[in-house]
Amino acid sequence: MSTDLQPVIVDKKPIVLDLEAGTYYWCSCGHSTNQPFCNGAHKGTDFVPTKFEVTETKKVALCLCKHTAKAPFCDGTHHQYED
């Protein structure tokens, strides 16, 4: 199994979505073509998707820089990657 030290930064801002109640899997590696959700692209790496539950329909800001300390939610860490 290869070890990727850092995830791919997909964007330097979060994606804001209205999610319905359910179970979701957030892409932690940055390689998914279905951002911000996992599509299995992490296979062969040490990355695993982050499972999270939404109990009612609500607006969420999901991290796309992949460096948040509150995965899968944006915590503002992306500001350190801005030019």
Secondary structure, DSSP 8 states (H G I E B T S, - for coil): ----SS-----SS-EEEEE-SEEEEE-SSS--SSTTB--STTTTSS---EEEEESS-EEEEE-SSS--SSTTB--SGGGGG--
